[in-house]
Amino acid sequence: MKQVYLAENPIEAHMVVDLLQAQGIEAVVQGEHIFAIRGAVPISYPTVCVLDDADYDRARALALEYDRGAFPEGEREPWTCAQCGEQIEGNFDLCWQCGAERPSEVEA
């Protein structure tokens, strides 16, 4: 198991794990349980590790792309809520105005 990413918080770590798993790379979050006590522990940021060392180079490249804001699957297009007409950024699946779900025809 090799570390490929040092996350700012557990949520970011899980986002990177999800990104890697979507690309067929098995990965896990390590150290998220100590994040809450980060002031008392010298190394307290969660890390993302690949389970198979052979996936390290590819996973590291994907993690760096994530860090730069580029996603291998591409960014999703903004959409308009059918219920209230609010313009929603592409990375959201729920309308922040009324809570309606993204229509399936605009899914990326």
C-alpha positions in Angstrom: 0.0 0.0 0.0 1.4 3.4 -1.1 0.3 6.9 -0.3 -0.7 8.9 -3.3 -2.4 12.0 -1.8 -2.4 14.0 1.4 -5.9 15.6 1.8 -6.9 18.7 3.6 -9.8 16.9 5.3 -11.6 13.5 5.3 -14.2 14.8 2.7 -11.5 15.6 0.2 -9.8 12.3 0.9 -13.0 10.4 0.1 -13.5 12.5 -3.1 -10.1 11.4 -4.3 -10.8 7.7 -3.4 -14.1 7.9 -5.3 -12.2 9.4 -8.3 -9.6 6.6 -8.2 -12.2 3.9 -7.8 -14.1 5.3 -10.8 -11.0 4.7 -12.8 -10.7 1.1 -11.5 -8.0 1.8 -8.9 -8.7 0.4 -5.4 -7.8 3.0 -2.8 -8.5 3.7 0.9 -8.4 6.7 3.3 -5.9 6.4 6.1 -5.8 8.6 9.2 -9.2 10.2 9.0 -10.0 9.1 12.6 -7.2 11.3 13.9 -8.2 14.4 11.9 -10.5 15.6 14.8 -7.4 15.8 17.1 -5.1 17.4 14.5 -3.8 20.0 17.0 -2.6 17.3 19.4 -1.1 15.0 16.8 1.9 16.1 14.6 0.7 14.3 11.5 -3.1 14.5 11.4 -4.2 14.9 7.8 -6.0 12.0 6.1 -4.1 10.3 3.3 -5.2 8.3 0.2 -3.4 5.1 -0.4 -3.6 2.6 -3.3 -4.0 -1.0 -2.3 -1.9 -2.3 -5.2 1.5 -0.7 -5.5 1.4 -1.3 -9.3 -1.4 1.4 -9.5 0.7 4.0 -7.8 2.0 6.0 -10.8 -1.5 6.1 -12.5 -3.2 7.0 -9.2 -0.6 9.7 -8.3 -1.2 11.3 -11.8 -5.0 11.3 -11.3 -4.6 12.7 -7.8 -2.4 15.5 -9.1 -5.0 16.2 -11.8 -7.6 16.4 -9.1 -5.4 18.8 -7.2 -5.1 21.1 -10.2 -8.9 21.0 -10.7 -8.9 18.8 -13.8 -11.0 15.7 -13.7 -10.4 12.8 -16.1 -14.2 12.3 -16.6 -14.6 16.0 -17.6 -16.7 18.6 -15.9 -20.5 18.4 -16.0 -22.4 21.1 -17.6 -24.5 23.6 -15.6 -28.2 22.8 -15.5 -31.5 24.6 -14.9 -33.9 23.3 -12.2 -37.2 22.3 -13.8 -39.1 23.2 -10.6 -37.9 26.7 -9.8 -35.7 27.7 -12.8 -32.6 28.2 -10.7 -29.3 27.9 -12.6 -27.2 25.2 -10.9 -23.5 24.5 -11.4 -22.7 21.2 -13.0 -21.1 19.5 -10.0 -24.3 19.7 -8.1 -27.1 17.0 -8.3 -29.6 18.9 -6.2 -31.0 22.4 -6.6 -29.9 24.6 -3.8 -33.0 26.8 -4.1 -35.7 24.1 -3.9 -34.0 20.8 -3.4 -35.1 19.2 -6.7 -32.9 16.5 -8.2 -31.0 17.0 -11.4 -33.1 15.6 -14.3 -31.6 12.4 -15.8 -31.4 13.9 -19.3 -28.8 16.4 -18.2 -26.5 14.0 -16.4 -23.0 13.8 -17.6 
